Each structure stands twice: as C-alpha cells, then as structure tokens.
Amino acid sequence: MHTIIVMGLNTGGLAAIRAFRNKPNIRIVGMTHTPSEIGYYSRYLSEKVVMPHPGKDEDKFISFMKSKIEEIK
C-alpha cells in the first residue's frame, strides 16, 4: 500500500484528495495546522492529522514531520 500525504487542506488539498480517492492501494493522509480547512472533513481521508504550524515553530514542525514519516513507512 502506498501513502499520499496531502499538506494543506483548503480547496487545492481537497482537489488532491479527490483525485486519489478511487485509486487502489492508496492511503490518503491529510495534514493541516488549521482543522477548520474544508478538506479536513473529507470522507476520503484515511487519516487526519493536525500538525504544528511550520511558520510559528519550525523545529517542532520538522521533528513532527520526521516522526510522522517514520510512522508511515
């Protein structure tokens, strides 16, 4: 199974989610620092993740992303 990570879940992210929704063996992980973005509520997401804001705490964001990528592997 392959995993697609979509970061930013406004209209562009939602379009990406919908583009992969019917692909076999694809797991879609939606990541945002703002859970009010419309794509966060998509039924096509396999997992929803609220991540640290990259502009407000870069070190925390980088650490979070490294651990998330290791978890997904």
N, C-alpha and C positions, 0 to 999 in steps of 0.2 A: 504494500500500500504506500502511495506517495502522499505527502502532506504539502498543502499550499498554505502559506501564511499570508494573509491579507492585512496590511497595516493601514489604518485609516479607514473608517467605515462609513464615510459620507457617500455621496452618490457614485463617485468613482470606485470606491471599495465595494459598494453594493453591486455595481456592474460586474466587477471581477468575480464576486461570489456567485452571481447568477450565471456567468459564463462557464464556470466549472461545476455547476450543480448536478448535471446529469452524466458526468464523466465517471467511468468505472474505476474503482480502486483509488479514488481521490478523497482525501480527508481535508476539509477546509477549516482552518483556524483563523478566526477574526480577532485582531488585536487593536485596541484603541486606548487612549488615555482619557477619553470622554465617552462614557457609556450611553450618553443620550444620542449618539450618532445613529442614524436610521439603520445602517447595516448591522448594528449590534443585535438587532431584533430579528434578523433574517432566520427563517426556519431551515435554511440550507447550511448553516454553520454546524460543524461537528463539535466545535469548542469555542467559547467566548472568553477572551482574556482582557482584563483591564491592566494595562502596563503603566509604569512610571512615565511621566511627561519627559521626553528627551530634552526639551529646552529648559526645563526647570531643574533637573537633577541628572545630568549626563552620566555620571558614574553609576548611579543606581540603575539607570536605563540600560547601560551596557552590561552590567552584571546580570540584570534580569534577563536580557536577551540571550546571553551566553548560557544561562541555566535552562532557559526555555528550549533553546536549540538542542541541547544535550538530552533533554527530556523527550523531545520529539524523535530523535534518531532511532 
